[in-house]
């Protein structure tokens, strides 16, 4: 099963089932070595930078993000 198929199937689960799956996946990350975690964060940073460069996303300043979160959780 390719990742996209797995994602599609996972999103079709109930909220409780998705929460359980998410928890299980997150716990499984605790077994990763520090260099693997660092590599994954670097890959993610590169992916996000590429999206910005391609104009696929517009960055939001951190101050604006925190302002929106504060308003949302009042």
N, C-alpha and C positions, 0 to 999 in steps of 0.2 A: 504494500500500500504506500503510495507516495504521500508526501507531507500534506499537499493540498487536499487529498482525499480524506486523510486523517482529520485535518482541521474541519472539513465539512461535516464529517461524522460526529466529531466532538461537539460542534456547535448545535447539533440536532438533539443533544442530550438535555435533560431537564436541568434547571438551575442547581439543584442539589447534586446531581451527577457531575456537572461541570465543576462545581466547587470541590468535590471529592477528587476528581481527576487533577485539577489545578494543584491542590494540596499535595497529592502524591508526586506530581512532577517536580514541584518546588523542593520537597524533601529530598528527592533523588539528586538534586543539584549539590547538596551538601557533601557528596562524595567526590566532587571534582577537585583536582589539584589546583593550586593557586595559579600556576602558569596557564592552565586551561581556561580558568575564569577570566584571567587577564586577556587572553587571546579572543575570547568571546566578546568581551566588552570592547576591544579594539575593532573587531569585525562590525559590531553594532554601531560604533562611532563612525566608521568609514561608510557604512550603509546610509546612515542619517545624513552625513556630509554630502554624499552622492545625490540623495534626494533633494537637498537644498540647492546644490549646484544645478540640478536638472530642472529646478523650478516646480517640483512636485509638491513641495511643502513650503510654508512660510514660517520662519522662526518667530517665536513669541518671546519677548524679553522676560526674564525670570520675575521681575517686579510685577509685570502684568499678570503672570500666572498666579503668583501668590495673592494678588489683589482679587482675582476672580475666585480663587479657592476660599478666601476669607468671606467674600460675599455669598458664596454658595453654601457655606457651612454655618452661617449665622443663625 
